[in-house]
Amino acid sequence: MKLSDYIGFGVFLGWGLWWLVFPNSVIRFYTRFHSGKVRLPRPLGVRLAGALWIVLVIMLAVFAKK
């Protein structure tokens, strides 16, 4: 893998870690764009989405390896 691949992997992994570790921060960030017009997710749901995102990024990195 090239350096740019590692940087991209780190960015996408960091995105998932943010969702997993700081779900309330993600919810506040999300509400700024929707201003209360949608139903807010629970922190557990955000954590689950973050964990699934991390698994997806790792699986893509493993299977995309040439």
C-alpha positions as CSV (number, residue, x, y, z in Angstrom):
1,M,0.0,0.0,0.0
2,K,1.1,3.5,-0.7
3,L,1.3,6.4,1.8
4,S,-1.9,7.9,0.4
5,D,-3.7,4.6,1.0
6,Y,-2.6,4.6,4.7
7,I,-3.8,8.2,5.0
8,G,-7.2,7.4,3.5
9,F,-7.5,4.4,5.7
10,G,-6.7,6.5,8.8
11,V,-9.2,9.1,7.9
12,F,-12.0,6.7,7.3
13,L,-11.1,4.7,10.4
14,G,-11.0,7.9,12.4
15,W,-14.5,8.8,11.2
16,G,-15.8,5.5,12.5
17,L,-14.0,5.9,15.8
18,W,-15.5,9.3,16.3
19,W,-19.0,7.8,15.9
20,L,-18.0,4.9,18.3
21,V,-16.4,7.0,21.0
22,F,-18.3,10.3,20.9
23,P,-21.9,9.5,19.9
24,N,-23.4,12.6,21.5
25,S,-21.0,14.8,19.6
26,V,-22.0,13.1,16.4
27,I,-25.7,13.7,17.2
28,R,-25.1,17.4,17.9
29,F,-23.1,17.8,14.7
30,Y,-25.9,16.0,12.7
31,T,-28.7,18.2,14.2
32,R,-26.9,21.4,13.0
33,F,-27.7,20.4,9.5
34,H,-31.3,19.2,10.0
35,S,-32.4,21.6,12.7
36,G,-34.8,19.3,14.5
37,K,-36.7,18.2,11.4
38,V,-35.7,14.5,11.7
39,R,-35.9,12.1,14.6
40,L,-32.7,11.9,16.5
41,P,-30.9,8.6,16.9
42,R,-29.9,7.2,20.2
43,P,-26.2,7.1,21.2
44,L,-26.3,3.3,21.1
45,G,-27.4,3.4,17.5
46,V,-24.6,5.8,16.6
47,R,-22.1,3.6,18.3
48,L,-23.4,0.6,16.4
49,A,-23.1,2.5,13.1
50,G,-19.6,3.5,14.0
51,A,-18.6,-0.1,14.8
52,L,-20.1,-1.3,11.6
53,W,-18.3,1.4,9.7
54,I,-15.0,0.4,11.2
55,V,-15.6,-3.3,10.2
56,L,-16.4,-2.2,6.7
57,V,-13.3,-0.1,6.3
58,I,-11.1,-2.9,7.7
59,M,-12.7,-5.4,5.4
60,L,-12.3,-3.2,2.4
61,A,-8.6,-2.6,3.3
62,V,-8.0,-6.3,3.6
63,F,-9.7,-7.4,0.4
64,A,-8.4,-4.4,-1.7
65,K,-4.8,-5.2,-0.9
66,K,-3.0,-6.1,-4.0
